[in-house]
């Protein structure tokens, strides 16, 4: 793991689509009370606007991501506050 390990486990949104092995995109990651931009690699191409989770760091400002759907979203209005 590189110096951006604090991003691992954080959720973000792609601002530039990824191309799988063809090249990275860009993700805005919610962390430290704000958002930070990282180069984002994924195994499969992902469209701009896709919600992702960071699962690994490749080093300086570069992360591996996968598509993410928060399982708590399925609870809708039934969630406990």
Secondary structure, 3 states (H helix, E strand, C coil): CCCCHHHCCCEEEEEECEEHHHCCEEEEEEECCEEEEEEEECCCEECCCCEEEEEEEEECCEEEEEECCCHHHHHHHHCCC
